Amino acid sequence: MEFDEFNAFLARQRAVRKFTGQPIEDSLITKVLAAATRAPSARNVQPWRFIVIRDAATKQQLGAIFDELGGQLYGATAPDRTPWKDVPVLIAVCSEQPFGTGESASAALGASIYPAVQNLLLAAQALGLGTVLTTRWKSREAEIRPVLGLPESVSVHAIIPMGWPERPAGRNKRRPVAEVTYRERFGEPWA
């Protein structure tokens, strides 16, 4: 792939919150998850674990927590979206804690999980699927754990609604590199 083609692909990555009801074949989900597992991880321990959720009752339980928190955070200005019970698939991105405890272990875990999440998002986009990374529910993880059947040794980091986009999404809007990049020290202009 040429860089310009790759860059154009990245410019189309968007948070998709509205989906059609069309189901997603397991073979496509497997492709998305295979791409996620190609991500780098600290010490190559590959701590990621994925839960593919199709059950409407489970999606509704998770969605109720998500919606309640959305109401608290945004009120009536919460982004419009397909209710989670109607989203074809939710993917919970979890991890087993292979790095011990403490701040450096937490950093190593994040550095391992979120590249896998990004690969998942990009792979879904390449297949024409829409996704959105959610962490809003994290403050109520204790309620989510039993819904997902998580043992104590497993944490959940992201829940990703995935489906066929209700409408095509255009280019994403990003600030210019010169506005967010510094040379040598914070505040020193890049360009």
Secondary structure, 3 states (H helix, E strand, C coil): CCHHHHHHHHHCCCECCCECCCCCCHHHHHHHHHHHCCCCCHHHCCCEEEEEECCHHHHHHHHHHHHHHHHHHHHHHCCCCCCHHHCCEEEEEEEECCCCCCHHHHHHHHHHHHHHHHHHHHHHHHCCCEECCECHHHHHHHHHHHHHCCCCCEEEEEEEEEECECCCCCCCCCCCHHHHCECCCCCCECC
